[in-house]
């Protein structure tokens, strides 16, 4: 006999209640081992430390890619500065919940310390090691952050240390005093002139990268997504291109709307043009750093397969289909220049006035 809708709903509610109440009283047939509070706490500590170790590995990988890109970009960027190939960190930059584990795992105090080193870089050749704490440079001490530690993550102490180090290195090789294993050591640190490129790693499950006027932000999820350093270089170079080409300034100079709303203040086609410029210019940065430009096409094809929404043109970005075709042409253009000995420099791109295109440095 068929039930009318009201009867069907009533029968379903009774059936669901029987399941829920039945499950609540269901006796155990087996005896799994008990989970103690101590075991849970030990696992929590282990996972915190494992996450910090993965973060250091990602920072090291990203730093190596950025170091090469920034070296190859000299002549195409508006500003150069000293590059040492070391990534510093400070205890303040970790959130209050993570800070105790970072202090123990990285053996940190209130001094800036070396988180990662690029193999073969000036910092590596100077004898620095991961975990070294920075005491002073040319006699100028790296002061610990004043007052109580911030309740949330703060990069103020880290930025202050970086500015001091850059200032001293800008004048030439510097004497760096470090603390290692309780002993103070003096090292002679030099630097190379690279394009200024501040690339920051953000802990996030979102596969994303972005740039403002001075910094590139790339998530841990995107670094994981890039299976090879060639692929990672393609993502990072695109964002560096936005900075080297002064795109944020161009957006804000487009009118009051652009200045107020940033990306949202410009017409869609104009923003898509900037993204196309960054793809084009970025692939040249990849080539000049001797990464594989042929990785761009399959990378974007896979990206479109994994995230189908990007295949279509967005209000601010070209679709991945269009980007793939354009990058294929750009790769052919670069390959042709290599074959004929022409300098690997982009064509018909509005470079900043202080940048002068040249061949590979």
Order of alpha helices (4+ residues) and beta strands (2+ residues): alpha-alpha-beta-beta-alpha-beta-alpha-beta-beta-alpha-beta-beta-beta-beta-beta-beta-alpha-alpha-alpha-alpha-alpha-alpha-alpha
